[in-house]
């Protein structure tokens, strides 16, 4: 390998690390595994910073990327039931439409999107509504968590004083 190629690779890696560290809303990941099925959610983590979040920074009734920067993505190596709906193994974007009493949760086939600017509803795998709950405490940093118990889990979205929880179940291969 030439000295130029090695120098270029090192420079690109350094720029990538610097860009990640320079983000106002850093990249975050949550994951879980059951038997041979692995699930990973990657998203941008915005901070509250004394702002009005839902109904302000994140408008009610509009498609949201469910985080910051790039649209949130979920990758799964086996099938899941999400709120009772079959989500086949693969990678999907997760969008939401926040409202005061419910959120519409959307799993979409399009990937590598910046925000929700080019969201295409024709590529939705499915969508469903989930109730809004009051969070036990105010959360300054937007967080997606996976709380797993064997073949069942809850995916939760928490920010400010809002919590939305979605049931998940791993599907055993036939």
MARSE-589980 format. One line per 2 residues: their letters; for each residue z, y, x of C-alpha. Coordinates in Angstrom, 1 decimal. Each point is the difference from the previous one (the first is absolute). Last residue first. Layout:
// residues N
a> Z/Y/X; ...
This chain:
// residues 174
xx> 11.9/-22.0/-40.1; 1.3/2.7/2.3
xx> 3.5/1.3/-1.0; -0.2/3.5/-1.5
xx> 2.6/2.5/1.4; 1.7/2.1/-2.7
xx> 0.2/3.8/-0.1; 1.9/2.3/-2.4
xx> -0.6/3.7/0.1; 2.6/2.7/0.5
xx> -0.3/3.8/-0.4; 2.8/2.2/1.4
xx> 0.2/3.7/-0.4; 2.7/2.5/1.2
xx> -1.9/1.2/3.1; -2.2/-2.9/1.0
xx> 0.1/-3.7/-0.6; -2.8/-2.6/-0.6
xx> 1.3/-3.5/-0.5; -1.7/-3.4/0.4
xx> 2.3/-2.7/-1.4; -0.2/-3.5/1.2
xx> -0.2/-3.6/-1.1; -0.9/-3.2/1.9
xx> 3.3/0.0/2.0; 2.0/3.2/-0.8
xx> -1.9/3.0/1.3; 0.6/3.7/-0.2
xx> -3.2/1.7/1.2; 0.4/3.8/0.6
xx> -2.3/3.0/-0.2; 1.7/3.1/1.1
xx> -0.7/3.8/-0.3; 2.5/1.7/2.2
xx> 2.7/2.3/-1.5; 1.4/-2.6/-2.4
xx> 2.4/1.4/-2.5; 2.6/-2.6/-1.1
xx> 0.2/-2.9/-2.4; -3.7/0.8/-0.9
xx> -0.6/0.8/-3.7; -2.4/-2.5/-1.4
xx> -3.7/0.5/-0.9; -1.6/-2.8/-2.0
xx> -3.0/-2.0/1.2; -3.5/0.3/-1.5
xx> -2.9/-2.3/1.0; -3.2/0.1/1.9
xx> -2.5/-2.7/1.2; -2.5/-0.9/2.6
xx> -1.2/3.6/-0.1; -3.4/0.6/1.6
xx> -1.5/1.8/-3.0; 3.0/2.4/0.2
xx> -1.5/1.6/3.2; 2.4/2.0/2.1
xx> -1.9/2.4/2.3; 2.6/2.7/0.2
xx> 2.9/-2.5/-0.1; 1.3/0.7/3.4
xx> -2.2/-0.9/3.0; -1.6/-3.3/-1.0
xx> -0.2/-3.0/2.3; -0.3/-2.6/-2.8
xx> -1.6/-0.3/-3.4; 1.0/-3.1/-2.1
xx> 2.7/1.8/-2.1; 3.5/-0.9/-1.2
xx> 1.3/2.6/-2.4; 3.6/0.7/-1.2
xx> 0.2/2.3/-3.0; 3.4/1.7/0.2
xx> 2.4/0.4/-2.9; 2.5/2.5/-1.5
xx> -0.7/3.3/1.8; -3.6/-0.9/1.1
xx> -1.4/-1.3/3.3; -3.5/-1.4/0.2
xx> 0.1/-2.5/2.9; -2.5/-1.3/2.6
xx> 0.3/-3.1/2.1; -3.0/-0.9/2.1
xx> -0.8/-3.7/0.4; -0.2/-2.7/2.7
xx> -0.6/-3.6/-0.8; 1.7/-3.0/-1.7
xx> -0.5/0.1/-3.7; 2.2/2.3/-2.2
xx> 0.7/-1.9/-3.3; 1.8/2.2/-2.6
xx> 3.6/-0.8/-1.1; 1.4/3.3/1.3
xx> -1.6/-0.9/3.3; -0.7/-3.8/0.2
xx> -0.9/-0.7/3.6; -2.8/-2.0/1.7
xx> 0.1/-0.7/3.7; -0.7/1.9/3.2
xx> 1.0/3.3/-1.4; -0.9/3.5/1.3
xx> 1.2/3.1/-1.9; -1.4/3.5/0.7
xx> 1.4/3.5/-0.7; -2.7/2.7/0.0
xx> -0.3/1.8/3.3; 2.1/3.2/0.6
xx> 3.1/-0.1/-2.1; 1.6/-2.4/-2.5
xx> -1.1/-1.5/-3.2; -3.7/1.2/0.3
xx> 0.6/1.8/-3.3; -2.2/0.0/-3.1
xx> 0.9/2.8/-2.4; 2.2/0.0/-3.1
xx> 3.0/1.8/1.5; -0.7/2.0/3.1
xx> 1.4/-1.1/3.4; 1.1/3.2/1.8
xx> 1.3/1.3/-3.3; 0.4/-2.3/-3.1
xx> 1.6/-2.6/2.3; 1.1/1.5/3.3
xx> 1.6/3.5/-0.3; 0.3/0.9/3.7
xx> 3.2/0.3/2.1; -1.6/-1.9/2.9
xx> -0.7/-3.1/-2.1; -1.5/-2.1/2.8
xx> -3.4/-1.8/0.0; -0.2/-3.6/1.3
xx> -3.6/-1.2/0.4; -0.7/-3.6/-1.1
xx> -0.5/-3.6/1.2; 1.1/-2.9/-2.3
xx> 0.0/-3.5/1.5; 0.2/-3.3/-1.8
xx> 0.0/-3.4/1.7; -0.6/-3.3/-1.9
xx> 0.5/-3.3/1.9; 3.6/-0.6/-1.1
xx> 1.2/3.3/-1.4; -0.4/3.1/2.1
xx> 0.9/3.6/-0.3; -1.2/3.4/1.3
xx> 0.7/3.7/0.1; -2.0/2.5/2.0
xx> 0.3/3.7/0.8; -2.4/2.6/1.4
xx> 1.6/3.4/0.7; -0.3/3.0/-2.3
xx> -0.1/3.1/2.3; -2.2/-2.0/2.3
xx> 0.2/1.0/3.7; 1.5/-3.4/1.0
xx> -3.0/-1.8/-1.5; -2.5/2.4/1.6
xx> 1.8/-0.4/3.4; -0.2/-3.8/-0.2
xx> -3.7/0.1/-0.8; -0.7/2.6/2.7
xx> 1.8/-2.2/2.6; -2.0/-3.1/-1.2
xx> -3.2/1.9/0.3; 0.8/1.2/3.5
xx> 1.0/-3.5/1.2; -3.3/-1.4/-1.5
xx> -2.0/2.8/1.7; 1.6/-0.5/3.4
xx> -0.7/-3.8/-0.2; -3.6/0.6/-1.0
xx> -0.5/2.6/2.8; 1.6/-2.3/2.7
xx> -2.6/-2.6/-0.9; 0.9/-3.4/-1.4
